Amino acid sequence: MRIKYIHKLEYKYEDPVQLGEHRLCIKPRSNGFQKLKNFELKITPEPEIIYPLLAASGEEINRIRFNGLTDNLIIESISEVETIKHPNIIDGVKNRDLTLPFCRSIINRDLQGALEGWMPNGQHDPSAVELAQEALAGSINNALSFTYQLIEIIQDRVKYTKRHTGPAWPASRTLRERIGSCRDLAMLMVEACRSIGIPSRFVSGYHFEDPLPSELDLHAWAELYIPGAGWRGFDPSGKGLIDDRYLTLVSSSKSNLTSVITGNFIGKNNLENTLSWEIKPLEIK
């Protein structure tokens, strides 16, 4: 499938401010099951420098520096991406031992960061550990069976809702509130999977559903490293195993590194600012 779309972000400040350095993750991934065919980026005011770099996850991001004062910041990208049909995951794991829990000693060292807990001491959230053990008990002790059982439990326990701002909640809060955004459910799934030894990471991107909703928004899901199948995406707030209608911007072992834009500004105390955005398909075929 070929998708062309526009993603626009606009910040407005009540008085002129000095923009600090910004980190931009708006360029789609170009590997795996999607290929970036064209990318255009327009930023107002014009930056002093746009510095592209390769993130630890392998995706290209940009750091942006500005000079002078401004009362607005507009970032507009037009991307054209080709996605391909994902291979049958069952074919990839055939004749592989997917018995859980995975032993950390057999996991490639490159994946160790995708096994760490979210708590300050690197431990796993006890609520996520308990959830993982429940899913494990209801599965056949197999990584794929566990994953589908975990998604079923999450969707049964937590009501999906949209929450446009703020970081992903810790697993314990999502389970306590019994409601959460796509990134809250993704965080919960990642933490539960890591506690059982499945390398997992957080993903930010889009889901171009069929039919398309009246308004598109950013979406978040989890990627799990399954021996024999590699990194595969699972959406706990959607249909489970993702397909070619999902488009990835960036992934990371740390959810805060997948924000489309992060940065700061210098201005007067208590200065008000607003953010508006638009994500609009231009062509899907």
Buried (B, 14 or more C-beta within 10 A) or exposed (E): BEBBBBBBBBBEBEEBBEBEBBBBBBBBBBEBBBBBBEBEBEBEBEBEEBEEEEBEBEBBBBBBBBEEBBBBBBBBBBBBBBBEEBEEBEEBBEEEEBEBBBEEEEBEEEBEBBBBBBBEEEEBBEBBBBBBBBBBEBBEEBBBBBBBBBBBBBBEBBEBEEEEEEEBBBBBBBBEEEBBBBBBBBBBBBBBBBBBBBBBBBBBBBBBEEEEEEEBEBBBBBBBBBBBBEBBBBBBBBBBBBBBBBBBBBBBBBBEBBBBBEBEBEBEEEEEBEEEBEBEEEEEE
